[in-house]
Amino acid sequence: MKRRAAGFSYVEVVLATVLLAVCIVPATNALRNGASAPQIVATQGHAMLCIKNQMEKVIAEPYHNLVLASGTLATPSATYSLAADSQCPARNIYIAKYNPDGFPNFPNADTGLLYINASVPDGAVAQFPLTTLVAR
């Protein structure tokens, strides 16, 4: 009786090599994306901190000043919006008189509420705007 030789056949070795080559591309992409994620998260986190700080400054203003700066949701407030600087990206602040029946285009209603939105103009840095209502 003849015994079969121990070890892998040529077909098995080729199949394992092809399988490894096919799997290594997605694995390399996943590692590359994982390595760049902290940089992206840090940039977006810093931009969100800048937006939050500007929103806090706006909310701290007296209601009368905010009413004077209010406009439409299509045009950022010239009073409170800031251009980009060395520390933060540009921040747009939208202030409009709030009317729940007219969302998203608020007519000039006097409900005593102001709709305030803070965001980055291009949306590429921080994709989540901050929105709040301010009462008299």
One Martini backbone bead per residue (centre of mass of N, CA, C, O) as a GRO file, in nm:
protein
  136
    1MET     BB    1   0.093   0.039   0.024
    2LYS     BB    2   0.042   0.363  -0.051
    3ARG     BB    3   0.161   0.663   0.056
    4ARG     BB    4   0.087   0.973   0.114
    5ALA     BB    5   0.209   1.272   0.103
    6ALA     BB    6   0.300   1.513   0.302
    7GLY     BB    7   0.117   1.810   0.276
    8PHE     BB    8   0.089   2.046   0.030
    9SER     BB    9  -0.053   2.140  -0.243
   10TYR     BB   10  -0.041   2.347  -0.506
   11VAL     BB   11  -0.341   2.433  -0.500
   12GLU     BB   12  -0.351   2.517  -0.202
   13VAL     BB   13  -0.136   2.740  -0.216
   14VAL     BB   14  -0.270   2.917  -0.433
   15LEU     BB   15  -0.540   2.960  -0.289
   16ALA     BB   16  -0.421   3.095  -0.033
   17THR     BB   17  -0.284   3.332  -0.183
   18VAL     BB   18  -0.539   3.453  -0.312
   19LEU     BB   19  -0.699   3.496  -0.053
   20LEU     BB   20  -0.492   3.684   0.080
   21ALA     BB   21  -0.487   3.902  -0.146
   22VAL     BB   22  -0.794   3.976  -0.125
   23CYS     BB   23  -0.791   4.050   0.197
   24ILE     BB   24  -0.564   4.279   0.221
   25VAL     BB   25  -0.701   4.530   0.107
   26PRO     BB   26  -0.928   4.584   0.317
   27ALA     BB   27  -0.738   4.578   0.563
   28THR     BB   28  -0.568   4.824   0.480
   29ASN     BB   29  -0.800   5.028   0.466
   30ALA     BB   30  -0.889   5.000   0.762
   31LEU     BB   31  -0.620   5.092   0.885
   32ARG     BB   32  -0.607   5.370   0.751
   33ASN     BB   33  -0.877   5.479   0.861
   34GLY     BB   34  -0.807   5.434   1.162
   35ALA     BB   35  -0.552   5.625   1.163
   36SER     BB   36  -0.723   5.895   1.063
   37ALA     BB   37  -0.955   5.942   1.275
   38PRO     BB   38  -0.831   6.122   1.502
   39GLN     BB   39  -0.790   6.374   1.324
   40ILE     BB   40  -1.087   6.418   1.243
   41VAL     BB   41  -1.207   6.430   1.529
   42ALA     BB   42  -1.039   6.670   1.628
   43THR     BB   43  -1.139   6.876   1.420
   44GLN     BB   44  -1.445   6.850   1.480
   45GLY     BB   45  -1.427   6.908   1.784
   46HIS     BB   46  -1.312   7.193   1.758
   47ALA     BB   47  -1.541   7.312   1.589
   48MET     BB   48  -1.766   7.255   1.798
   49LEU     BB   49  -1.643   7.433   2.018
   50CYS     BB   50  -1.664   7.698   1.859
   51ILE     BB   51  -1.971   7.690   1.821
   52LYS     BB   52  -2.047   7.675   2.119
   53ASN     BB   53  -1.915   7.939   2.208
   54GLN     BB   54  -2.084   8.122   2.021
   55MET     BB   55  -2.360   8.037   2.128
   56GLU     BB   56  -2.313   8.134   2.419
   57LYS     BB   57  -2.278   8.434   2.347
   58VAL     BB   58  -2.557   8.472   2.222
   59ILE     BB   59  -2.734   8.377   2.464
   60ALA     BB   60  -2.613   8.608   2.661
   61GLU     BB   61  -2.771   8.801   2.524
   62PRO     BB   62  -2.996   9.020   2.493
   63TYR     BB   63  -3.298   9.002   2.352
   64HIS     BB   64  -3.299   9.275   2.204
   65ASN     BB   65  -3.039   9.224   2.037
   66LEU     BB   66  -3.150   8.975   1.887
   67VAL     BB   67  -3.387   9.110   1.747
   68LEU     BB   68  -3.211   9.315   1.585
   69ALA     BB   69  -3.045   9.060   1.444
   70SER     BB   70  -3.275   8.957   1.303
   71GLY     BB   71  -3.402   8.741   1.034
   72THR     BB   72  -3.316   8.488   0.837
   73LEU     BB   73  -3.230   8.155   0.740
   74ALA     BB   74  -3.062   8.257   0.475
   75THR     BB   75  -2.924   8.477   0.668
   76PRO     BB   76  -2.669   8.571   0.832
   77SER     BB   77  -2.554   8.722   1.102
   78ALA     BB   78  -2.350   9.001   1.118
   79THR     BB   79  -2.307   9.029   1.431
   80TYR     BB   80  -2.234   8.698   1.508
   81SER     BB   81  -2.070   8.626   1.283
   82LEU     BB   82  -1.766   8.444   1.191
   83ALA     BB   83  -1.466   8.432   1.081
   84ALA     BB   84  -1.194   8.292   1.010
   85ASP     BB   85  -0.924   8.167   1.205
   86SER     BB   86  -0.655   8.023   1.361
   87GLN     BB   87  -0.861   7.848   1.555
   88CYS     BB   88  -1.125   7.881   1.363
   89PRO     BB   89  -1.384   7.846   1.189
   90ALA     BB   90  -1.639   7.947   1.047
   91ARG     BB   91  -1.937   8.122   1.185
   92ASN     BB   92  -2.282   8.076   1.170
   93ILE     BB   93  -2.559   8.295   1.250
   94TYR     BB   94  -2.906   8.229   1.303
   95ILE     BB   95  -3.179   8.470   1.323
   96ALA     BB   96  -3.527   8.412   1.417
   97LYS     BB   97  -3.847   8.435   1.424
   98TYR     BB   98  -4.075   8.227   1.586
   99ASN     BB   99  -4.292   7.991   1.400
  100PRO     BB  100  -4.436   7.684   1.399
  101ASP     BB  101  -4.613   7.722   1.127
  102GLY     BB  102  -4.339   7.826   0.940
  103PHE     BB  103  -4.182   7.583   0.902
  104PRO     BB  104  -3.873   7.701   0.792
  105ASN     BB  105  -4.034   7.976   0.723
  106PHE     BB  106  -4.029   8.247   0.912
  107PRO     BB  107  -4.233   8.465   0.996
  108ASN     BB  108  -4.306   8.778   1.135
  109ALA     BB  109  -4.349   8.678   1.442
  110ASP     BB  110  -4.482   8.728   1.788
  111THR     BB  111  -4.389   8.480   2.028
  112GLY     BB  112  -4.106   8.531   2.195
  113LEU     BB  113  -3.926   8.372   1.986
  114LEU     BB  114  -3.598   8.249   1.906
  115TYR     BB  115  -3.413   8.132   1.636
  116ILE     BB  116  -3.103   7.946   1.680
  117ASN     BB  117  -2.814   7.905   1.459
  118ALA     BB  118  -2.510   7.705   1.454
  119SER     BB  119  -2.249   7.702   1.196
  120VAL     BB  120  -2.080   7.574   0.931
  121PRO     BB  121  -2.083   7.667   0.611
  122ASP     BB  122  -1.979   7.390   0.463
  123GLY     BB  123  -1.998   7.120   0.663
  124ALA     BB  124  -1.714   6.958   0.666
  125VAL     BB  125  -1.622   6.980   0.962
  126ALA     BB  126  -1.916   7.038   1.096
  127GLN     BB  127  -2.229   6.855   1.071
  128PHE     BB  128  -2.345   6.984   1.353
  129PRO     BB  129  -2.574   7.185   1.443
  130LEU     BB  130  -2.684   7.442   1.652
  131THR     BB  131  -3.002   7.457   1.832
  132THR     BB  132  -3.233   7.720   1.948
  133LEU     BB  133  -3.442   7.870   2.195
  134VAL     BB  134  -3.545   8.209   2.274
  135ALA     BB  135  -3.668   8.389   2.537
  136ARG     BB  136  -3.789   8.677   2.690
   0.00000   0.00000   0.00000
